[in-house]
Amino acid sequence: MAVHYFGFLERNGYIVPCAKEGLQSHYYTLSSDGIELYEQGERWWGSLRWPQKYWVIWRG
């Protein structure tokens, strides 16, 4: 699953490469759009009540 999420984040410009070390190591960081997406997600999560949070955790 992580590979799919990574591809989505990279294709949509939410993460960008920030360094390359060695032959295959790549490092990424959040872009300004990625930071905004993260902050929106944190606000959304903070707006949920505990029963709703449990529902998301267990049911998706």
PyMOL Python script that loads the backbone (N, CA, C, O; Angstrom):
from pymol import cmd

cmd.read_pdbstr("""\
ATOM      1  N   MET A   1       0.812  -1.194   0.000  1.00  0.00           N
ATOM      2  CA  MET A   1       0.000   0.000   0.000  1.00  0.00           C
ATOM      3  C   MET A   1       0.858   1.262   0.000  1.00  0.00           C
ATOM      4  O   MET A   1       0.512   2.251  -0.646  1.00  0.00           O
ATOM      5  N   ALA A   2       1.963   1.228   0.715  1.00  0.00           N
ATOM      6  CA  ALA A   2       2.800   2.425   0.819  1.00  0.00           C
ATOM      7  C   ALA A   2       3.298   2.872  -0.557  1.00  0.00           C
ATOM      8  O   ALA A   2       3.418   4.070  -0.812  1.00  0.00           O
ATOM      9  N   VAL A   3       3.586   1.922  -1.439  1.00  0.00           N
ATOM     10  CA  VAL A   3       4.061   2.267  -2.775  1.00  0.00           C
ATOM     11  C   VAL A   3       2.991   3.040  -3.539  1.00  0.00           C
ATOM     12  O   VAL A   3       3.309   3.994  -4.250  1.00  0.00           O
ATOM     13  N   HIS A   4       1.750   2.647  -3.404  1.00  0.00           N
ATOM     14  CA  HIS A   4       0.660   3.347  -4.081  1.00  0.00           C
ATOM     15  C   HIS A   4       0.486   4.753  -3.532  1.00  0.00           C
ATOM     16  O   HIS A   4       0.301   5.702  -4.295  1.00  0.00           O
ATOM     17  N   TYR A   5       0.544   4.891  -2.224  1.00  0.00           N
ATOM     18  CA  TYR A   5       0.424   6.223  -1.625  1.00  0.00           C
ATOM     19  C   TYR A   5       1.591   7.105  -2.038  1.00  0.00           C
ATOM     20  O   TYR A   5       1.398   8.278  -2.358  1.00  0.00           O
ATOM     21  N   PHE A   6       2.796   6.555  -2.034  1.00  0.00           N
ATOM     22  CA  PHE A   6       3.973   7.315  -2.427  1.00  0.00           C
ATOM     23  C   PHE A   6       3.827   7.822  -3.855  1.00  0.00           C
ATOM     24  O   PHE A   6       4.086   8.993  -4.133  1.00  0.00           O
ATOM     25  N   GLY A   7       3.410   6.936  -4.764  1.00  0.00           N
ATOM     26  CA  GLY A   7       3.216   7.333  -6.157  1.00  0.00           C
ATOM     27  C   GLY A   7       2.184   8.433  -6.300  1.00  0.00           C
ATOM     28  O   GLY A   7       2.376   9.369  -7.075  1.00  0.00           O
ATOM     29  N   PHE A   8       1.094   8.329  -5.562  1.00  0.00           N
ATOM     30  CA  PHE A   8       0.052   9.355  -5.596  1.00  0.00           C
ATOM     31  C   PHE A   8       0.611  10.693  -5.125  1.00  0.00           C
ATOM     32  O   PHE A   8       0.399  11.723  -5.764  1.00  0.00           O
ATOM     33  N   LEU A   9       1.323  10.668  -4.004  1.00  0.00           N
ATOM     34  CA  LEU A   9       1.881  11.907  -3.453  1.00  0.00           C
ATOM     35  C   LEU A   9       2.895  12.536  -4.401  1.00  0.00           C
ATOM     36  O   LEU A   9       2.932  13.756  -4.563  1.00  0.00           O
ATOM     37  N   GLU A  10       3.716  11.697  -5.026  1.00  0.00           N
ATOM     38  CA  GLU A  10       4.723  12.218  -5.948  1.00  0.00           C
ATOM     39  C   GLU A  10       4.088  12.759  -7.229  1.00  0.00           C
ATOM     40  O   GLU A  10       4.450  13.844  -7.683  1.00  0.00           O
ATOM     41  N   ARG A  11       3.151  12.021  -7.812  1.00  0.00           N
ATOM     42  CA  ARG A  11       2.497  12.459  -9.058  1.00  0.00           C
ATOM     43  C   ARG A  11       1.749  13.769  -8.886  1.00  0.00           C
ATOM     44  O   ARG A  11       1.691  14.577  -9.813  1.00  0.00           O
ATOM     45  N   ASN A  12       1.181  13.984  -7.719  1.00  0.00           N
ATOM     46  CA  ASN A  12       0.384  15.186  -7.477  1.00  0.00           C
ATOM     47  C   ASN A  12       1.174  16.323  -6.851  1.00  0.00           C
ATOM     48  O   ASN A  12       0.602  17.351  -6.487  1.00  0.00           O
ATOM     49  N   GLY A  13       2.474  16.150  -6.724  1.00  0.00           N
ATOM     50  CA  GLY A  13       3.330  17.238  -6.270  1.00  0.00           C
ATOM     51  C   GLY A  13       3.292  17.505  -4.775  1.00  0.00           C
ATOM     52  O   GLY A  13       3.664  18.592  -4.332  1.00  0.00           O
ATOM     53  N   TYR A  14       2.845  16.527  -3.987  1.00  0.00           N
ATOM     54  CA  TYR A  14       2.799  16.721  -2.543  1.00  0.00           C
ATOM     55  C   TYR A  14       4.150  16.423  -1.885  1.00  0.00           C
ATOM     56  O   TYR A  14       4.430  16.910  -0.789  1.00  0.00           O
ATOM     57  N   ILE A  15       4.985  15.625  -2.555  1.00  0.00           N
ATOM     58  CA  ILE A  15       6.344  15.385  -2.098  1.00  0.00           C
ATOM     59  C   ILE A  15       7.296  15.630  -3.259  1.00  0.00           C
ATOM     60  O   ILE A  15       6.951  15.404  -4.419  1.00  0.00           O
ATOM     61  N   VAL A  16       8.486  16.090  -2.937  1.00  0.00           N
ATOM     62  CA  VAL A  16       9.485  16.385  -3.959  1.00  0.00           C
ATOM     63  C   VAL A  16      10.842  15.855  -3.486  1.00  0.00           C
ATOM     64  O   VAL A  16      11.124  15.842  -2.288  1.00  0.00           O
ATOM     65  N   PRO A  17      11.678  15.420  -4.432  1.00  0.00           N
ATOM     66  CA  PRO A  17      13.005  14.957  -4.029  1.00  0.00           C
ATOM     67  C   PRO A  17      13.829  16.122  -3.485  1.00  0.00           C
ATOM     68  O   PRO A  17      13.799  17.227  -4.027  1.00  0.00           O
ATOM     69  N   CYS A  18      14.559  15.857  -2.414  1.00  0.00           N
ATOM     70  CA  CYS A  18      15.390  16.919  -1.849  1.00  0.00           C
ATOM     71  C   CYS A  18      16.862  16.553  -1.864  1.00  0.00           C
ATOM     72  O   CYS A  18      17.707  17.432  -1.698  1.00  0.00           O
ATOM     73  N   ALA A  19      17.195  15.296  -2.058  1.00  0.00           N
ATOM     74  CA  ALA A  19      18.605  14.900  -2.104  1.00  0.00           C
ATOM     75  C   ALA A  19      18.712  13.501  -2.682  1.00  0.00           C
ATOM     76  O   ALA A  19      17.756  12.725  -2.667  1.00  0.00           O
ATOM     77  N   LYS A  20      19.884  13.202  -3.185  1.00  0.00           N
ATOM     78  CA  LYS A  20      20.181  11.847  -3.651  1.00  0.00           C
ATOM     79  C   LYS A  20      21.555  11.490  -3.123  1.00  0.00           C
ATOM     80  O   LYS A  20      22.524  12.225  -3.312  1.00  0.00           O
ATOM     81  N   GLU A  21      21.620  10.358  -2.463  1.00  0.00           N
ATOM     82  CA  GLU A  21      22.897   9.904  -1.932  1.00  0.00           C
ATOM     83  C   GLU A  21      23.136   8.479  -2.390  1.00  0.00           C
ATOM     84  O   GLU A  21      22.230   7.646  -2.366  1.00  0.00           O
ATOM     85  N   GLY A  22      24.339   8.209  -2.800  1.00  0.00           N
ATOM     86  CA  GLY A  22      24.662   6.870  -3.257  1.00  0.00           C
ATOM     87  C   GLY A  22      24.019   6.579  -4.597  1.00  0.00           C
ATOM     88  O   GLY A  22      23.608   7.488  -5.318  1.00  0.00           O
ATOM     89  N   LEU A  23      23.940   5.306  -4.918  1.00  0.00           N
ATOM     90  CA  LEU A  23      23.418   4.906  -6.217  1.00  0.00           C
ATOM     91  C   LEU A  23      21.901   4.835  -6.253  1.00  0.00           C
ATOM     92  O   LEU A  23      21.305   5.095  -7.298  1.00  0.00           O
ATOM     93  N   GLN A  24      21.252   4.488  -5.132  1.00  0.00           N
ATOM     94  CA  GLN A  24      19.810   4.284  -5.166  1.00  0.00           C
ATOM     95  C   GLN A  24      19.047   5.013  -4.078  1.00  0.00           C
ATOM     96  O   GLN A  24      17.821   4.912  -4.031  1.00  0.00           O
ATOM     97  N   SER A  25      19.712   5.735  -3.211  1.00  0.00           N
ATOM     98  CA  SER A  25      19.021   6.402  -2.109  1.00  0.00           C
ATOM     99  C   SER A  25      18.472   7.747  -2.556  1.00  0.00           C
ATOM    100  O   SER A  25      19.209   8.581  -3.082  1.00  0.00           O
ATOM    101  N   HIS A  26      17.199   7.954  -2.349  1.00  0.00           N
ATOM    102  CA  HIS A  26      16.544   9.224  -2.647  1.00  0.00           C
ATOM    103  C   HIS A  26      15.840   9.694  -1.385  1.00  0.00           C
ATOM    104  O   HIS A  26      15.254   8.893  -0.656  1.00  0.00           O
ATOM    105  N   TYR A  27      15.898  10.984  -1.133  1.00  0.00           N
ATOM    106  CA  TYR A  27      15.224  11.560   0.014  1.00  0.00           C
ATOM    107  C   TYR A  27      14.185  12.556  -0.484  1.00  0.00           C
ATOM    108  O   TYR A  27      14.437  13.331  -1.407  1.00  0.00           O
ATOM    109  N   TYR A  28      13.028  12.522   0.137  1.00  0.00           N
ATOM    110  CA  TYR A  28      11.928  13.385  -0.262  1.00  0.00           C
ATOM    111  C   TYR A  28      11.482  14.233   0.914  1.00  0.00           C
ATOM    112  O   TYR A  28      11.706  13.894   2.075  1.00  0.00           O
ATOM    113  N   THR A  29      10.844  15.347   0.581  1.00  0.00           N
ATOM    114  CA  THR A  29      10.277  16.222   1.594  1.00  0.00           C
ATOM    115  C   THR A  29       8.920  16.702   1.098  1.00  0.00           C
ATOM    116  O   THR A  29       8.609  16.587  -0.087  1.00  0.00           O
ATOM    117  N   LEU A  30       8.122  17.234   1.998  1.00  0.00           N
ATOM    118  CA  LEU A  30       6.824  17.774   1.606  1.00  0.00           C
ATOM    119  C   LEU A  30       7.005  19.070   0.840  1.00  0.00           C
ATOM    120  O   LEU A  30       7.827  19.909   1.210  1.00  0.00           O
ATOM    121  N   SER A  31       6.241  19.232  -0.221  1.00  0.00           N
ATOM    122  CA  SER A  31       6.206  20.504  -0.935  1.00  0.00           C
ATOM    123  C   SER A  31       5.229  21.417  -0.194  1.00  0.00           C
ATOM    124  O   SER A  31       4.625  21.005   0.797  1.00  0.00           O
ATOM    125  N   SER A  32       5.075  22.641  -0.665  1.00  0.00           N
ATOM    126  CA  SER A  32       4.113  23.548  -0.024  1.00  0.00           C
ATOM    127  C   SER A  32       2.693  22.985  -0.127  1.00  0.00           C
ATOM    128  O   SER A  32       1.898  23.132   0.801  1.00  0.00           O
ATOM    129  N   ASP A  33       2.375  22.341  -1.256  1.00  0.00           N
ATOM    130  CA  ASP A  33       1.068  21.688  -1.391  1.00  0.00           C
ATOM    131  C   ASP A  33       0.946  20.516  -0.429  1.00  0.00           C
ATOM    132  O   ASP A  33      -0.126  20.271   0.125  1.00  0.00           O
ATOM    133  N   GLY A  34       2.046  19.791  -0.229  1.00  0.00           N
ATOM    134  CA  GLY A  34       2.052  18.672   0.706  1.00  0.00           C
ATOM    135  C   GLY A  34       1.840  19.125   2.134  1.00  0.00           C
ATOM    136  O   GLY A  34       1.136  18.470   2.902  1.00  0.00           O
ATOM    137  N   ILE A  35       2.444  20.241   2.490  1.00  0.00           N
ATOM    138  CA  ILE A  35       2.254  20.790   3.836  1.00  0.00           C
ATOM    139  C   ILE A  35       0.795  21.189   4.032  1.00  0.00           C
ATOM    140  O   ILE A  35       0.214  20.934   5.087  1.00  0.00           O
ATOM    141  N   GLU A  36       0.207  21.812   3.020  1.00  0.00           N
ATOM    142  CA  GLU A  36      -1.204  22.203   3.104  1.00  0.00           C
ATOM    143  C   GLU A  36      -2.099  20.973   3.227  1.00  0.00           C
ATOM    144  O   GLU A  36      -3.040  20.972   4.021  1.00  0.00           O
ATOM    145  N   LEU A  37      -1.817  19.922   2.445  1.00  0.00           N
ATOM    146  CA  LEU A  37      -2.591  18.680   2.534  1.00  0.00           C
ATOM    147  C   LEU A  37      -2.486  18.089   3.936  1.00  0.00           C
ATOM    148  O   LEU A  37      -3.488  17.664   4.511  1.00  0.00           O
ATOM    149  N   TYR A  38      -1.284  18.062   4.480  1.00  0.00           N
ATOM    150  CA  TYR A  38      -1.063  17.563   5.844  1.00  0.00           C
ATOM    151  C   TYR A  38      -1.865  18.370   6.861  1.00  0.00           C
ATOM    152  O   TYR A  38      -2.523  17.798   7.729  1.00  0.00           O
ATOM    153  N   GLU A  39      -1.812  19.691   6.754  1.00  0.00           N
ATOM    154  CA  GLU A  39      -2.537  20.541   7.703  1.00  0.00           C
ATOM    155  C   GLU A  39      -4.048  20.354   7.586  1.00  0.00           C
ATOM    156  O   GLU A  39      -4.752  20.350   8.596  1.00  0.00           O
ATOM    157  N   GLN A  40      -4.548  20.199   6.362  1.00  0.00           N
ATOM    158  CA  GLN A  40      -5.981  19.935   6.174  1.00  0.00           C
ATOM    159  C   GLN A  40      -6.370  18.612   6.821  1.00  0.00           C
ATOM    160  O   GLN A  40      -7.418  18.517   7.461  1.00  0.00           O
ATOM    161  N   GLY A  41      -5.532  17.595   6.658  1.00  0.00           N
ATOM    162  CA  GLY A  41      -5.799  16.294   7.266  1.00  0.00           C
ATOM    163  C   GLY A  41      -5.798  16.368   8.781  1.00  0.00           C
ATOM    164  O   GLY A  41      -6.635  15.745   9.434  1.00  0.00           O
ATOM    165  N   GLU A  42      -4.871  17.120   9.345  1.00  0.00           N
ATOM    166  CA  GLU A  42      -4.826  17.282  10.799  1.00  0.00           C
ATOM    167  C   GLU A  42      -6.074  18.007  11.313  1.00  0.00           C
ATOM    168  O   GLU A  42      -6.628  17.636  12.348  1.00  0.00           O
ATOM    169  N   ARG A  43      -6.513  19.035  10.592  1.00  0.00           N
ATOM    170  CA  ARG A  43      -7.742  19.742  10.989  1.00  0.00           C
ATOM    171  C   ARG A  43      -8.947  18.815  10.902  1.00  0.00           C
ATOM    172  O   ARG A  43      -9.796  18.815  11.794  1.00  0.00           O
ATOM    173  N   TRP A  44      -9.029  18.017   9.825  1.00  0.00           N
ATOM    174  CA  TRP A  44     -10.137  17.086   9.670  1.00  0.00           C
ATOM    175  C   TRP A  44     -10.145  16.073  10.813  1.00  0.00           C
ATOM    176  O   TRP A  44     -11.183  15.832  11.429  1.00  0.00           O
ATOM    177  N   TRP A  45      -8.986  15.483  11.091  1.00  0.00           N
ATOM    178  CA  TRP A  45      -8.899  14.484  12.154  1.00  0.00           C
ATOM    179  C   TRP A  45      -9.277  15.112  13.498  1.00  0.00           C
ATOM    180  O   TRP A  45      -9.980  14.493  14.296  1.00  0.00           O
ATOM    181  N   GLY A  46      -8.817  16.324  13.744  1.00  0.00           N
ATOM    182  CA  GLY A  46      -9.132  17.017  14.991  1.00  0.00           C
ATOM    183  C   GLY A  46     -10.605  17.359  15.128  1.00  0.00           C
ATOM    184  O   GLY A  46     -11.095  17.557  16.240  1.00  0.00           O
ATOM    185  N   SER A  47     -11.318  17.432  14.012  1.00  0.00           N
ATOM    186  CA  SER A  47     -12.742  17.779  14.066  1.00  0.00           C
ATOM    187  C   SER A  47     -13.631  16.567  14.382  1.00  0.00           C
ATOM    188  O   SER A  47     -14.811  16.731  14.693  1.00  0.00           O
ATOM    189  N   LEU A  48     -13.073  15.363  14.304  1.00  0.00           N
ATOM    190  CA  LEU A  48     -13.860  14.153  14.549  1.00  0.00           C
ATOM    191  C   LEU A  48     -14.024  13.889  16.038  1.00  0.00           C
ATOM    192  O   LEU A  48     -13.138  14.195  16.836  1.00  0.00           O
ATOM    193  N   ARG A  49     -15.172  13.316  16.406  1.00  0.00           N
ATOM    194  CA  ARG A  49     -15.378  12.849  17.778  1.00  0.00           C
ATOM    195  C   ARG A  49     -14.757  11.460  17.898  1.00  0.00           C
ATOM    196  O   ARG A  49     -14.487  10.806  16.891  1.00  0.00           O
ATOM    197  N   TRP A  50     -14.529  11.012  19.139  1.00  0.00           N
ATOM    198  CA  TRP A  50     -13.866   9.727  19.351  1.00  0.00           C
ATOM    199  C   TRP A  50     -14.561   8.561  18.657  1.00  0.00           C
ATOM    200  O   TRP A  50     -13.869   7.730  18.068  1.00  0.00           O
ATOM    201  N   PRO A  51     -15.891   8.451  18.694  1.00  0.00           N
ATOM    202  CA  PRO A  51     -16.517   7.325  17.964  1.00  0.00           C
ATOM    203  C   PRO A  51     -16.211   7.371  16.461  1.00  0.00           C
ATOM    204  O   PRO A  51     -16.017   6.332  15.829  1.00  0.00           O
ATOM    205  N   GLN A  52     -16.171   8.575  15.902  1.00  0.00           N
ATOM    206  CA  GLN A  52     -15.858   8.703  14.479  1.00  0.00           C
ATOM    207  C   GLN A  52     -14.407   8.307  14.206  1.00  0.00           C
ATOM    208  O   GLN A  52     -14.116   7.677  13.190  1.00  0.00           O
ATOM    209  N   LYS A  53     -13.507   8.671  15.101  1.00  0.00           N
ATOM    210  CA  LYS A  53     -12.099   8.307  14.940  1.00  0.00           C
ATOM    211  C   LYS A  53     -11.939   6.788  14.973  1.00  0.00           C
ATOM    212  O   LYS A  53     -11.206   6.215  14.167  1.00  0.00           O
ATOM    213  N   TYR A  54     -12.627   6.148  15.908  1.00  0.00           N
ATOM    214  CA  TYR A  54     -12.562   4.687  15.964  1.00  0.00           C
ATOM    215  C   TYR A  54     -13.104   4.065  14.682  1.00  0.00           C
ATOM    216  O   TYR A  54     -12.539   3.097  14.173  1.00  0.00           O
ATOM    217  N   TRP A  55     -14.173   4.606  14.171  1.00  0.00           N
ATOM    218  CA  TRP A  55     -14.751   4.102  12.923  1.00  0.00           C
ATOM    219  C   TRP A  55     -13.723   4.187  11.788  1.00  0.00           C
ATOM    220  O   TRP A  55     -13.541   3.225  11.042  1.00  0.00           O
ATOM    221  N   VAL A  56     -13.052   5.340  11.659  1.00  0.00           N
ATOM    222  CA  VAL A  56     -12.056   5.524  10.612  1.00  0.00           C
ATOM    223  C   VAL A  56     -10.900   4.552  10.804  1.00  0.00           C
ATOM    224  O   VAL A  56     -10.426   3.954   9.837  1.00  0.00           O
ATOM    225  N   ILE A  57     -10.444   4.389  12.037  1.00  0.00           N
ATOM    226  CA  ILE A  57      -9.314   3.494  12.311  1.00  0.00           C
ATOM    227  C   ILE A  57      -9.662   2.054  11.947  1.00  0.00           C
ATOM    228  O   ILE A  57      -8.864   1.368  11.309  1.00  0.00           O
ATOM    229  N   TRP A  58     -10.833   1.595  12.342  1.00  0.00           N
ATOM    230  CA  TRP A  58     -11.170   0.193  12.157  1.00  0.00           C
ATOM    231  C   TRP A  58     -11.864  -0.121  10.842  1.00  0.00           C
ATOM    232  O   TRP A  58     -11.737  -1.235  10.333  1.00  0.00           O
ATOM    233  N   ARG A  59     -12.592   0.829  10.284  1.00  0.00           N
ATOM    234  CA  ARG A  59     -13.367   0.557   9.057  1.00  0.00           C
ATOM    235  C   ARG A  59     -12.827   1.262   7.831  1.00  0.00           C
ATOM    236  O   ARG A  59     -13.122   0.857   6.706  1.00  0.00           O
ATOM    237  N   GLY A  60     -12.043   2.306   8.025  1.00  0.00           N
ATOM    238  CA  GLY A  60     -11.513   3.062   6.883  1.00  0.00           C
ATOM    239  C   GLY A  60     -12.438   4.123   6.519  1.00  0.00           C
ATOM    240  O   GLY A  60     -12.177   4.875   5.580  1.00  0.00           O
TER     241      GLY A  60
END
""", "prot")
cmd.dss("prot")
cmd.show_as("cartoon", "prot")
cmd.util.cbc("prot")
cmd.orient("prot")
